[in-house]
C-alpha cells in the first residue's frame, strides 16, 4: 500500500565542477581589478564569452558587449595572458561568460 511519492533523477553531469580559474575566483577577480585599465580612459564593463577545454586551454573568445576598441582588446588580453584555468571536471568544453569592469579601481 505504500507508494514512492517522489523520484529525483540526477544527471551525473550536474555533479561536475565547472570550468574555473586554477587559483580560484577570489584571486582571479583581484587580478582583473588590478589589471583592467584602459589607455583610452573608458569606464564600464566589457562582456566576454569563451570556451574552456578540459585541459584548461581557452579558445573562441568573443566580446558580447563592448566598451571601446581599446578596452575590448584589453579585456580579451587579460583572459588569454592571465592566470591559468581548470576545465570542467566532466571532461567536456564549457562556455564561460565573464564581465570585465574598467575604471572601478579603488
Backbone torsions as a table, in degrees:
resi	resn	phi	psi	omega
1	UNK	NA	-9.6	179.0
2	UNK	-89.8	146.3	-179.0
3	UNK	-129.2	153.9	176.7
4	UNK	-77.8	117.9	-173.8
5	UNK	-76.7	-34.0	-175.9
6	UNK	-151.2	138.4	175.9
7	UNK	-121.1	127.3	177.8
8	UNK	-113.7	119.5	177.9
9	UNK	-107.1	121.1	179.6
10	UNK	-103.9	131.2	173.2
11	UNK	-71.1	134.5	-177.7
12	UNK	-62.3	-22.7	178.7
13	UNK	-68.9	-22.3	-179.0
14	UNK	-67.4	-23.5	180.0
15	UNK	-84.6	-5.4	-177.5
16	UNK	-70.2	147.2	173.2
17	UNK	-81.1	135.9	178.9
18	UNK	-71.7	161.1	172.7
19	UNK	-57.7	142.3	-174.6
20	UNK	-160.4	158.2	174.9
21	UNK	-61.4	138.4	-176.0
22	UNK	-59.4	-34.9	-179.2
23	UNK	-92.3	6.3	178.4
24	UNK	95.5	162.4	-176.3
25	UNK	-69.5	-36.1	-179.1
26	UNK	-61.2	-48.1	179.2
27	UNK	-63.7	-41.4	-178.9
28	UNK	-65.7	-43.7	179.1
29	UNK	-64.0	-35.9	175.9
30	UNK	-63.6	-44.0	177.0
31	UNK	-57.2	-46.6	-180.0
32	UNK	-63.0	-45.5	-177.7
33	UNK	-61.2	-40.2	-178.7
34	UNK	-74.1	-24.3	-172.3
35	UNK	-114.1	-7.9	-177.7
36	UNK	-84.2	75.9	174.9
37	UNK	-124.8	138.2	-177.4
38	UNK	-111.2	134.1	-179.1
39	UNK	-69.0	-14.0	178.3
40	UNK	-93.1	3.2	175.2
41	UNK	75.8	5.4	-179.7
42	UNK	-68.1	143.3	176.0
43	UNK	-120.3	138.9	-179.5
44	UNK	148.9	-161.4	-173.7
45	UNK	-122.0	135.0	171.0
46	UNK	-104.8	127.0	177.5
47	UNK	-100.4	128.2	-178.5
48	UNK	-120.7	156.8	166.3
49	UNK	-134.5	145.9	178.4
50	UNK	-157.7	162.4	-179.6
51	UNK	-104.9	133.5	174.6
52	UNK	-109.9	119.0	179.8
53	UNK	-77.2	169.8	-179.5
54	UNK	-57.7	-31.4	-179.4
55	UNK	-86.0	3.4	178.4
56	UNK	90.0	-2.7	179.2
57	UNK	-72.3	148.9	-175.7
58	UNK	-110.0	136.6	177.8
59	UNK	-146.9	172.8	174.5
60	UNK	53.2	45.8	177.9
61	UNK	-73.3	128.7	-179.8
62	UNK	-134.3	142.4	171.8
63	UNK	-86.9	117.8	179.5
64	UNK	-94.9	-21.1	171.9
65	UNK	-150.9	114.5	-175.4
66	UNK	-93.2	167.8	177.8
67	UNK	-116.9	-51.2	175.2
68	UNK	-161.4	163.4	-179.9
69	UNK	-56.9	-43.8	-178.5
70	UNK	-66.6	-48.3	-179.2
71	UNK	-65.1	-40.1	179.7
72	UNK	-61.4	-44.4	179.3
73	UNK	-64.8	-42.5	179.5
74	UNK	-61.2	-42.7	179.6
75	UNK	-61.3	-43.8	178.4
76	UNK	-64.7	-40.6	178.4
77	UNK	-63.5	-37.4	178.9
78	UNK	-60.7	-33.1	179.0
79	UNK	-78.4	-45.0	-175.0
80	UNK	-72.3	-32.7	-177.3
81	UNK	-105.0	-0.4	-175.2
82	UNK	-84.2	-161.8	-178.2
83	UNK	-56.7	153.4	179.7
84	UNK	-70.0	158.2	178.4
85	UNK	-117.5	154.8	170.3
86	UNK	-106.0	136.8	178.8
87	UNK	-75.3	169.7	176.1
88	UNK	-58.4	138.2	-176.3
89	UNK	-71.6	-8.1	176.7
90	UNK	-85.7	-0.1	176.2
91	UNK	81.7	5.9	-179.1
92	UNK	-107.6	150.1	175.8
93	UNK	-60.6	148.7	-179.6
94	UNK	-133.2	135.7	175.1
95	UNK	-79.1	129.2	178.4
96	UNK	-117.2	135.8	175.0
97	UNK	-113.8	133.8	-172.3
98	UNK	-144.2	141.5	175.1
99	UNK	-104.9	134.0	175.4
100	UNK	-116.7	116.3	-177.7
101	UNK	-94.5	133.2	178.1
102	UNK	-110.5	137.0	175.4
103	UNK	87.2	11.1	-179.2
104	UNK	-101.3	17.6	-178.2
105	UNK	-70.2	141.5	179.2
106	UNK	-89.7	NA	NA
